[in-house]
């Protein structure tokens, strides 16, 4: 047996996503808006609380599943989806969030939908795994 250098393992850590793997706000907004619009067609003209609970879950699951699809190419991102559906009764609504993240690789996208009696708001957060 030959004596020589022990095999050295070189570790490479990706600390930034490649350009093709970055969270594309424009592309993701289009996907979120399309899903939100198509799912909210199931909401009747009159607001239904039980249906709103079911639809908010369906919208969140559909968005998350679509963004985890290989065609979107967000393999190292953790995707968080928050969907709110509520009844419009003449009130205003403000939704806020505070996050600590790397603004060069992490991002968020929001889309909304509404009719005379109902509003829906979907926010997607993409956080890059280092």
C-alpha distance (Angstrom), angle and dihedral (degrees) to the residues before:
residue distance angle dihedral
X1 . . .
X2 3.78 . .
X3 3.72 120.2 .
X4 3.72 114.2 -139.3
X5 3.76 145.1 123.4
X6 3.75 115.3 -32.8
X7 3.76 113.7 -114.5
X8 3.76 107.1 -91.0
X9 3.74 118.5 -150.2
X10 3.78 114.8 -142.2
X11 3.77 115.9 -152.8
X12 3.76 121.0 -154.5
X13 3.77 118.8 -165.9
X14 3.76 121.3 -162.0
X15 3.76 107.6 -139.2
X16 3.79 97.5 170.8
X17 3.79 130.8 33.6
X18 3.77 119.1 -111.7
X19 3.81 115.0 -107.4
X20 3.82 90.9 -104.5
X21 3.82 90.3 51.6
X22 3.80 98.4 48.2
X23 3.80 121.8 119.4
X24 3.81 100.2 -96.4
X25 3.80 106.8 -153.4
X26 3.80 94.3 -164.9
X27 3.81 95.5 50.2
X28 3.79 93.8 42.8
X29 3.82 93.0 46.1
X30 3.81 89.4 55.9
X31 3.82 91.9 50.6
X32 3.82 92.9 46.8
X33 3.81 93.3 46.3
X34 3.83 92.5 48.8
X35 3.81 92.2 50.5
X36 3.80 93.3 44.4
X37 3.81 92.5 49.4
X38 3.80 94.3 47.3
X39 3.84 95.5 45.4
X40 3.79 94.4 45.6
X41 3.81 90.4 58.1
X42 3.82 84.0 78.8
X43 3.81 90.2 65.1
X44 3.79 111.3 98.2
X45 3.79 122.3 -128.9
X46 3.80 88.6 -98.6
X47 3.82 118.9 59.9
X48 3.81 114.0 -104.7
X49 3.82 116.2 -166.7
X50 3.82 95.8 -157.7
X51 3.79 91.9 48.3
X52 3.82 90.5 47.4
X53 3.82 91.2 56.0
X54 3.80 91.1 50.5
X55 3.82 93.6 44.8
X56 3.80 94.8 48.9
X57 3.80 88.8 56.3
X58 3.82 92.1 45.3
X59 3.80 92.6 49.8
X60 3.81 92.7 48.2
X61 3.81 92.7 47.4
X62 3.81 93.3 46.2
X63 3.81 92.8 49.4
X64 3.81 93.1 46.5
X65 3.82 92.3 47.4
X66 3.81 92.0 48.0
X67 3.81 92.7 50.0
X68 3.80 92.1 47.8
X69 3.80 88.7 55.0
X70 3.83 112.9 112.0
X71 3.82 92.3 -122.5
X72 3.83 91.0 68.9
X73 3.85 91.9 51.3
X74 3.81 102.0 -145.6
X75 3.79 95.0 136.3
X76 3.83 97.7 147.0
X77 3.79 96.5 40.7
X78 3.77 126.9 101.5
X79 3.80 106.1 -141.3
X80 3.81 121.2 -149.8
X81 3.81 118.6 -173.6
X82 3.80 123.6 -168.6
X83 3.81 119.0 -175.6
X84 3.79 125.2 -175.9
X85 3.80 123.4 -171.6
X86 3.78 120.1 -178.4
X87 3.76 146.0 160.2
X88 3.78 120.4 -95.8
X89 3.79 112.2 -132.6
X90 3.77 99.9 158.0
X91 3.79 94.4 -78.1
X92 3.78 127.8 124.9
X93 3.77 124.6 -125.5
X94 3.78 132.6 -152.7
X95 3.78 122.1 -169.8
X96 3.78 121.2 -168.9
X97 3.75 139.7 175.0
X98 3.78 136.0 -174.2
X99 3.77 119.7 -153.3
X100 3.77 137.5 167.0
X101 3.75 111.3 -140.4
X102 3.77 147.3 132.6
X103 3.80 106.1 -84.5
X104 3.82 91.6 -157.9
X105 3.81 93.6 64.4
X106 3.83 109.3 11.1
X107 3.80 122.9 73.6
X108 3.79 146.8 161.2
X109 3.80 134.3 -139.8
X110 3.80 129.0 -167.7
X111 3.79 133.5 -168.0
X112 3.77 131.6 -179.0
X113 3.80 139.3 -159.6
X114 3.77 132.1 -171.7
X115 3.78 145.6 170.9
X116 3.82 130.6 -179.6
X117 3.81 95.0 -70.4
X118 3.82 107.5 20.1
X119 3.79 139.9 50.4
X120 3.79 129.4 -166.9
X121 3.77 128.3 -167.0
X122 3.80 125.3 -174.3
X123 3.81 124.4 -171.7
X124 3.82 123.5 -171.7
X125 3.81 120.8 -164.1
X126 3.79 119.9 -165.4
X127 3.82 115.5 -163.6
X128 3.80 118.1 -175.9
X129 3.81 118.0 -132.2
X130 3.78 111.8 -133.4
